[in-house]
Amino acid sequence: MVITEDCISCAACVDECDSNAIFNAGEQYSFNGDSKPAVSDDHTYIAPELCNDCKSCVEVCAVDAIVEA
């Protein structure tokens, strides 16, 4: 899953994600104990290593900005 540039950074998807794979713009994330740089500094993003493609985020996106990669 990928969040497109249509994202308005409302962060509704962040709270919805059971995998804790969605982060606010500019936030670093951890994977296997390693700190990873933010995927996007412009809008909310999905860390691909953490996403399980459950699509629960798609249902809460107000602007349909989340699509399959």
Number of C-alpha atoms within 10 A of each C-alpha: 18 18 23 14 14 11 18 14 20 13 20 15 27 20 12 18 19 14 12 15 20 26 23 20 17 15 15 15 18 13 11 8 7 8 10 13 13 18 19 18 13 14 19 26 28 24 21 14 10 15 17 12 14 11 16 12 24 21 12 16 19 15 11 14 16 23 12 9 8
